[in-house]
Amino acid sequence: MNTILIASRGEIAVRIMRTCRRLGFSPVAVFSDADADAPHVRLADQAVRIGPPEAARSYLNIDAILDAAEQTGADAVHPGYGFLSEQSAFARRILDAGLTWIGPPPSAMEIMGNKTAARNSLADTSVPVVPGTSLSGLSDAACEEAAARLGYPVMIKAAAGGGGRGMRLVADAHQLLQALHAARSESARAFGSDELLLEKALVRPRHVEIQIFADRHGQVVYLGERDCSVQRRHQKVIEESPAPGVSDTLRQAMGQAAVAAARAVGYEGAGTVEFLLTDDGEFWFIEMNTRLQVEHPVTEMVTGFDLVEWQLRIADGAPLPVSQEQITLQGHAVEARLYAESPEQDFRPDTGRVLFWSSGADGAIRIDHALETGQEITPHYDAMLAKFIAHGDTRNDALRQIRRALNHTVVLGLRTNRTFLLDTLQHPVFQQGQATTEFIREHWNPTDSPPPLLTALAAAVFVCAPCQNISRELQGWSTRPSVLSFDPENRNRTITVQQTGQTLQISGPELQETVIVLSCSDHRLDFERSGVRSQAWFAFDRDGTAWIQYEKYSACFRNHLADPAGRRTDCRDGRVMAPMPGSVLSVHVSTGTPVDPGQPLLVLEAMKMEQTIEAPVAGTIADVCVEPGSQVTPGQLLIDITPGAS
Ligand code: ADP
């Protein structure tokens, strides 16, 4: 093994390359047209274009990746995570081409890639599997019987599923059939298979998973656990190791179960065995992921091992570098995932240009990312921007460090979950190590409007920022009252700014602030307020929208006096606009259809997520402007409803 092609993009490609270079391997990147200038391309020794931006035609294009391996003389392929990393057919093609596959044997991937087959493979082991049954080939009535036998609540899952898609929690018998049909069609669309299974839904469990490694020589070890309970849409946002409250005895029992699961399928390489842990200390297998996980860094921090290095060595035939007894967990590590998304709007993914990015690490914590100022976050790939990983002697030390880093990280130009992460890391339930998979639903409420001070600072920036795409009207703002449109509520407020030298008096509804502007350039506003000096950060969009961040808050502001057209993209009077970029999966109405408020109109897909767009008003469909397959941009008219009684 000498030249390693990394069949992925973003932070994980960059992270894998780092280890490749350290060990003297030559990394090869592949890229789509959307990533031609991406960091992972620049960091590689060689890079090959594999297709247009759509993942299906680039990062999922097996032929193009094999061609790239041949062109560059690569002798091994690392799949990263996501994309083709769990497709046994890909692994087989790599092996058939005579290359080294840096992953488990395709036969093990195949079994663990299907949740029903995975469950069945453990039937003869002592691994406790969450009670459940396959729904393959069953009639509706038989499904109803199966659910009644298991007892509600139940969880419907796509057998081929992943990333939380195709899953439905069903509280009682009335909801079962509708949920089944929805899960079946979502699964068919997302995974090309409508095979479902039913599991007993555990109540308020914690998600605790075990990292395992197996070599070609029959040795299998576990590297402690990760608690990944903080989830939205069944997808992880914060992970840590060790899991709060897990005793050595429980860790050992879970570790041994994970090793047994790996042995049952003849595993090799890195894998993660996922369990749900109930509050009575019982744990249940839900699935095994046959690749490196997003959250692997927390395990690296507490064990001191480079897991990518282990992957490379094992793929090359070497034995595991240590025995189980030599693996100990030191201190505590926490990872928080920064996403381009709006937690306030049900965690909807966001896209756009990163106008300014500055990580607040101070070198104190690890940040894995492939983010740069000026980068376009497109709807084609996952919305994760960066991973913040802190390691301390104690859990509190790690939490303090990660909070400080997030507080000092600046991302402007699109909505992120930074405030949500800070709120969560500070939440008493999370701080006490009590978070379950229901944490977000039970404990997180969208923050109230950002504080008035943020509005005041926005006003200061509009007045003081040197001309950066700002019209004359905006610059004249200090002498007359002006109007800001306050995102995300779109509330128009009249704000008056009175400037005397460096001192600004900013007033408006519920707003009365005096700030002294010390400097305002290079995205940074230094100011003094009540004798205390501090900073805020800002950037302007091409259309004059200002993005402002101060401490944990950020928001964007538009001065509507400078933009009489008021290019608003919300939906009014029955004009239903696309809330996010993406593609239309299905359309449920046609011209002339009467609709009630809340009635599903169409389903949009973006960033691996489906969103049903509902009728905002009662009325009759006047126009359907899109069809299944249409690509849409935010604010694009999708459906026009003539309001009125339907
Ligand atoms: P995916 O493969 O789509 O990620 P998983 O089976 O790994 O799906 O489950 C993802 C998450 O969904 C879990 O971490 C947990 O929060 C929730 N979940 C899955 N199965 C159950 C269950 N039987 N009961 C309660 N919650 C569950």
Boltz pocket constraint, residues with backbone or C-beta under 6 A from the ligand:
constraints:
  - pocket:
      binder: B
      contacts: [[A, 130], [A, 155], [A, 157], [A, 161], [A, 162], [A, 163], [A, 164], [A, 165], [A, 167], [A, 199], [A, 200], [A, 201], [A, 202], [A, 203], [A, 205], [A, 207], [A, 228], [A, 229], [A, 231], [A, 234], [A, 235], [A, 274], [A, 276], [A, 286], [A, 287], [A, 437]]
      max_distance: 6.0
